[in-house]
Each structure stands twice: as structure tokens, then as C-alpha cells.
Amino acid sequence: MGIRINEVMPNLELETDQGTFMLHDWIGDSWAILFSHPKDFTPVCTTEFGAVAQLADEWAKRNTKVIGLSVDGVDEHKEWKVDIEHYAQAPATFPIIADESLAVSKALDMLPANAYLPDGRTAADSASVRVVFIISPDKKLQLSMSYPMSVGRNFAEVLRALDALQATYGVPIATPANWVQGQDVIVALSLDDAAAKEKFGEIDIKLPYLRTTKQPK
């Protein structure tokens, strides 16, 4: 069974191109995004790593660390980063986990327990390693997304989802469909109208169970 939302992420030891460390130590007091890939030097993955590199300032604004994973080794990761930076025209300063043993991919339920890497493998052998995890500072999984190999990830959506998670974290609100930063939010059903007005001020009662208010600052 995979890691479920609100479960604490396992405190895995991670070997990366920037050294070896424990996942929880690396997260620290930050939010974190772990995004995984089936192989280095593959086209879609290169564009995705490039997109993450280009968003460095956006991650920093949100107190969010990013870490990649690919089931190749440290030396390959270092060589691949040259291509990523060439493509993105931006430095790839985040670490990449080397998961040649598949230990991390299996621990996070991205691959069957009996999966292995055959000689001369291709990305198809580890194709299911295509996941995004967003993790809160308490080390709990807040969101996961899985993608097939043929579909490049939309990191604008990852940013939007991160904004929504941070806006609602520990606050009795939710975000409606297609919400972006600064738009009205939904008041949680745990608050009645009087409590909602006391906490948020003006509320817009669209339906008895659908009430909106300005995004709290």
C-alpha cells in the first residue's frame, strides 16, 4: 500500500548528488516536493527537471525545498544536470536521489516489491516511477500526483496546488475548483455562519453548504 495523505513520510536515507542524508533532516521546517523519474537522459524528464530549475525563486518564496529522484546513480545525475541546465538555461541547484537499488521507489510504493533493473534497461522498465509528493513541515504527505511517461508534468499546477495547501494548512477553509492565489476561498462546514463571520468577517452564502470569503492573509 502506498503512502496516504496525512501519513508521515518514512524517514528514508537518501543518497544524492549532493551527499547522503535522512529525508526528515533535509525537510527540516520547510515544505518539500519530491518528484520522481524512471531514468536519466530521457526527453520528458529533462524538460521537467528544467522546469523545476526555472522555478527556483518560486519555491524559495513558498519556503519549499525540491528534490528529484531517478533510478540511476550519482555520477549519471551529475552528468545529466549539465544537460538539464543547458536546456533550462537555469542552474539545477536541487539534489537528485540516486535510487539504483529501487529502495526509495519501493518504500514509497512507486514500483512492485519484486521489481528490479535488468541489464540494458530502458525507462519502460521503471515507468511507474512518475510521482509528485508534496510534504508539509510536519513531514506528512499532503498531496500526490502520478503521471504516465508520455505526459509531461504541469509545474504551474504543482505551484497552484502548493499555494492551495499552504493557504488551507491549519485553517478552516478549502479552495474551489481552479482556485489561484488571492481568490475567494470556501468556509469549512465545521463553522456555522456566526462562527464563520466572527473568524473571517463577511461571508457570501451561495448555498447553505457553500459559503465563500476573502482569502485570509
N, C-alpha and C positions, 0 to 999 in steps of 0.2 A: 504494500500500500504506500502511496506517495505521501509527501508532507502536505498536510491540510492547513487551510487558512486558520490562523490563530495558534498553531502549534509552534513551539520553539524549534528553530533550526538546529540540527545536530552540530555540535562544535567540532567540525572536521579539521584535521590537519591538512593544510593546503600547500603543495609545492608549486611555486610560481616562478616566472621570470624575474621577480623582484625579491626572491627569498622564500623561506618556508615559515608559515605562521598558522595560528589557530583562527578559525573563522570568527569566533566571538571577539577575540582580541582585535582583529582587523576592523570589525564593525565599530567597536567602541561605543560612543554615544551618538553615532550618526545613523541616518537611514542608509540602506545599501541596496544595490541592484546587482544580481548575479545573472549573467546571460551566457548561455552555453551553445557550443558549436561542435559539429561532428568531425571537423578536420581543418588543419591549417592549409593555406594556399588554395582555397576554394573561392569561387567568384562571389556568391551571395554573401558569404561570411565576411569577405574582405570589405564589401560595401557597408555591412552592418558595423563592423569594428570601426570603420572610418566615420560613420555617423556618430557613434559614441564619442570618438575623439573630438569631433567638431563641436560637441555639446558640453565640453568641459566646464565652461563658465556657468551653464545652466545647472549642471549637477552641483557645482560649488554653491550657487545661490540657495539651493534647497538642502544644504548640509547632507549631501548624499554621496556616498562612495560607490564606484562601479568596479566590477571585477568580471573578466571574461573567463570562459572555460573552453578548452579544446582538448580532444583526446590525442594530443601529440605531446612531445617533450619540450623542455625548456629551450634547448638550442633551436628547435624549429620555431618556437614562439618568437624568439629574439630576431631570427631572420625574417619571419613573416611581418613583424612590426615595421620593418623597413618598407615593405610593400604597402602596408596599411597607411603609413604616414605619407608616402608618395601619392597614393590615391586620394587621401583626405586633405592633403596639404595642411595637416594639423598634427601636433605631437600626440602619440598614444601613450599617455603617462600612467594609465591604469595597469594593474597586474593582470596576467593571464594564467589561470591554473593549468598545470600540466597533469593531465589525467590519463596517462598511458595505461595504467592498471585498471582503469574504469571504476576505481574505488569510490570516487565522489559521485560519478554518474549513477552508480548502482545505489549508493546510500540515499540519494535524492530521488530514486525511482524513475530515472530517465531511461533506463535500459533493463532488459530482463536479467534476472540474477545469474543466469548461465551465459550471458553474453561475453564474447572475447574478441580480440582483434587479430584476424588472420594475417598471415604474411601477404604482402601486396594488397592490403585492403584498400578500399575506396571509401568515400564519405558515406556511401549507401550502407556500409556495414555498421555505422553508428548514427544512422539518420535521425533516430528519435531524440538525440541529444540536441534539442532545439527549443529551449525553455527560457523564459524570463521569470525570475523571482524578485519581488520587491519585499524587503525586510525592514521592519521598524526597529528603533533603537533598543527595544526590549528583546530583540533577537527573534521575534515571532514573524512567521510568514504572513504577509498582508494580502498578497495578490500573486497569481501565477498565470502565465500565458504560454501556450505551446503552439509551435508553428511547424508546417511541413518544410522540406528542403527547398521547394520551388517558390516559396513566398517570403520575400524579404520583410523583416520586421519594420513596423512604422514607429520610429522612436519619438515622433511627435505625440503619438498615442501613449507611449510609455511615460513621457513627461506629463501629459494630461492626467493619466491615472495616478501618477505620483502626487501631483498637485491635489487631486481629489482625496487621496488617502491622508495627506498631511492636513488638509482643511478639516477633515472629519475625525481625525485621530483624537479620541478622548472627549469629543464634543457631541452633544445630542442632535446632530444634523446628518443629512445624506445629500448626495448630489444627483440631480436629474440626468436624463439621457443627454448626451452631447455637451455636458457642462464644461465650461472652461473657467479659469481663474477670474474672479471678480463678479461672476454672475450670481443670481439668487440661488439659495440652497433650500433644501426641504427640511422642515422641522420634524424631528423624530416623534413617533407616535407615543413614546414614553412620557411626553409632556402634554398636559391638557392645554387648552387655549390660554387660560390665565397664567399658567407657569411659563408657557412659551413667550407671552407678551412681557412677563416680568424679566425673563432672561435675555430676550432678543429685541424687545421693543415692538415695533409694528410688524404684524404678520399679515399675509394675504391668504385668506381661506378660499381656495379654489374648489375644494371638495372637503367634506368632513374629515377625510383621512389624508388629504393632500394640501398642506399649508407651506407656504414659502416665506422666506425672509432674506434680508440682505446678508451676504457672506460676512460672518464675524471677522473682525480684524485681529 
